[in-house]
Amino acid sequence: KFEFPINQADEDGESDHELPEELARLLEQESKEIQPNQEPVEVINLGTEDDVREVKIGASLEAKERK
């Protein structure tokens, strides 16, 4: 038998307990909503008009990086 059962909390202590810093950080990170990448893109057809093969390239890339 346990000396201090879990269901009998010490009510003399603080009623407002703080989370450990690491746990609070993880909970905050978990609650953040994942947002899609908002980078503007340019659609380029690498195929022909009949055989369309489009690729999306980040519009923020410089022209020499797109090649």
Buried (B, 14 or more C-beta within 10 A) or exposed (E): EEEEEEEEEEEEEEEEEEEEEEEEEEEEEEEEEEEEEEEEEEEEEEEEEEEEEEEEEEEEEEEEEEE
